[in-house]
C-alpha cells in the first residue's frame, strides 16, 4: 500500500491507495485488501479508532481510502515499539 498525508476540508487526512509500482498480482491483492478495509471501516464508530471519512476512485480506476490522520505512526509501529506505547499511556 501507499500512504500519504493530505488535507480535506482544512484538516489533515491519511490517504491510502494501491502502490502502482508493484506487480499486477500484488496490485490486485492490495485492491482486495483495501476494498475489504474500506467496507470494515465504514461500519466502525469508536473514539479509539481513526475515523473513516470516505473513499474515491482515481482516474485510472484505483481506490483511495480517506481516514482521519493520527500522529505517532501506524498501529503496527506502536505495537512493535513498546517504549513508544508506554509514553502514550
Secondary structure, 3 states (H helix, E strand, C coil): CEEEEEEECCEEEEEEECCCCCCHHHHHHHHHHHHHHHHHHCCCCCCCCCCEEEEEECCCCCEEEEEECCCCCCHHHHHHCHHHHHHHC
